[in-house]
Amino acid sequence: MNTYNPVTTRHVAAEMATAQREAGRSLTKNELMSELGLTEEQVTTHANEAARLFANSERRAA
């Protein structure tokens, strides 16, 4: 029997990179926290991966 799992996982780094790509610029920590509802700890933890994802998407677009 398959049960419904109400918990959804977030790919925080991908969300951060997408938000920056849609804005067309890098967003500040405060902007990411307010727009995505992230905590300061989440932003700090996932900043490097988000930057890598953002840079890779920009290279693909060019």
C-alpha positions, 0 to 999 in steps of 0.5 A: 500500500502506498501512503501519502507523504505530506512532507515535501523536500526543497532544493534550496540551492536551486530555488536560490539560483532560479530566483536570481536568474529570474531577477537578472542579478544576484540577490542579497541575503535579505532578499532571498530570505524575504522572497523565498521564505528562507532562514539565514542559516539556509541561505548561508549553507546553500550559497556556494551551490546556488552560485555554482548553479546560477553560473552554470545556467548563465553559461548555458544561456550565453 
